[in-house]
């Protein structure tokens, strides 16, 4: 799978686990192995800049999704293929949310990566039905990789 993890934060993160999570999302949602995704890990100052630039909102956020080809999940017979886009993670915000949620920062990062990738694949949570669908899928995917129940969502958006 064409997933690139770029850690620009200066903070150690579980890159191998993030890569495993991204690959699991791809496989589970029938995204072709040649589909490209970049996962960039940034510090809070850089995330605040990106949040302002892309969302016109102040301060850092936990995760941002920057879609490219507007892909949706494929099927086993016809996997989705193209440039999925970028997910940007902020481990500092993730650590704060994890502390509030009573779980580890690394579990929070796995949750946030999955959340961001689902957004890249067209999932959203603007209404109750979409939220239930997206968060149930997110919970299932994270639980499958962690081998235990996923942490309760603390997603900011």
N, C-alpha and C positions, 0 to 999 in steps of 0.2 A: 504494500500500500504506500502511496506517495504522501506520507505525512512527515513534515519537518517540524521539529521542536526547536525553537530559538529562545534561549534564556538570556534576556538582556537585563534582568532585574538585579543581578548581583546576589540573589538569594537562592540557595540550593532548593531545588524542587525534584520530585520523583519522575524524572524524564522517561525512564523505561516504563513506569506504570501509566503515565499519560499516553505514551505511544500505544501501549496495550489497550487502553480504553478507547482511543481513537480508532484503532483497527477493529475492535469489537463492534463499535457503532457502525462502521462501514459494512462489516460482514452481516450484521443483523438486519440492516436496512437496505441490503442489496445495492451497495454503491461499488462500482467497478474499481478494481485494484489500481488502475491507472489514474483515478481521480485524485486531484492534488488538493492538499490542505496544509496551511501553515498555522502552527500554534506558537504564538509569541507570548513570552512571560515578561512582564514589565514591572517596574516599581511604581509606587503610588503617584509620584510626580508625573511620570510619563503617562500613566493611565488617566490622570486628571486632564492632561493636554488632549489626549485622544477623545475623551468623553466630551470635552468642550468642542473640539473640532468636528466630530461626527454626529453628536447628539444635541449639541448646543446646551449641555447641562454642566453645572459646576461640580468640581470635586472628582475624586477617583470613584470608579465603580468596580464591581467584582469581575465581570466578564463582558466582552463585546464581541459581536459576530459581524463580520464584514463579508457578505455574500458576493460571489462573482457571477456564476452562470445560472443562478436561481434554479438549482437542481431540486428535485424531490426524490424520495426513496424510489428505488427501482423494484424489480421482481427478480426471482432466480433466473428466469428466462431472458430478461432484458434489464441488466443492472444499469443504474444511473452512471453516466460518465461525463467528465468535464473538469472544470476548475471549481471546486466547492467554495473556496474562499478562505478567510482567515478567522481564527479565534484568538482573542487577546485575553490573557489572564493576569490578575494582580494578586500575588500571594499575600501581600500585606492585608488587603481587604478580605481575602479568603480566611486568613488567620483570625481576624476580628469576628467574622461571621461564624466560624467554626467554634470559637470560644462561647459565643452566645447560644449556639445550637448544641453544645456539649459533645462535640466530636472532633476528630483531628483535622488539622489544616489540609493534610494530603487527601483525606476523604472529601473535603470540601472542594479541592481542586478537581478531583475526578468528577464530582457532581457538576461543577461549573463547566468543565470541558464538554461533558455530555450535553448540558443545557445549550451551550454555544453551538455545538455541532447540529443539534436538532433545529435550532433557529436557521442555520445555514441550509437545512433541508426543507425549509418551509413551514416548520411547526411554529406555533405562536400560542400565546395565552391571554389574548385580549378579551375573550368571553369565557364563561364558566365551562362550557362544553369543550372548547379547545384547550383550556387549562387542564381539565381532568385528563384528556387524552395525552397531552404532552408530558405532564408530570407523572402519569402512570408509566408511560414508555421510558421516561428518564429513570424512574425508580427501578424498573425491571432491568434496564441495561447496566446501571451502576451496581445493582445487587449481584448480577451475574458475574461481573468482573471482580468485585470485592469478596464474593463468597459469603456474604452476610447482608442483612438489610441495609439499604442505602440510608445515608443520613437524611433527616428531614430537610427539605429545601429551605434555604435561607437567602435565596436569590433576591437581589435588590430590584431588578427591573419589574 
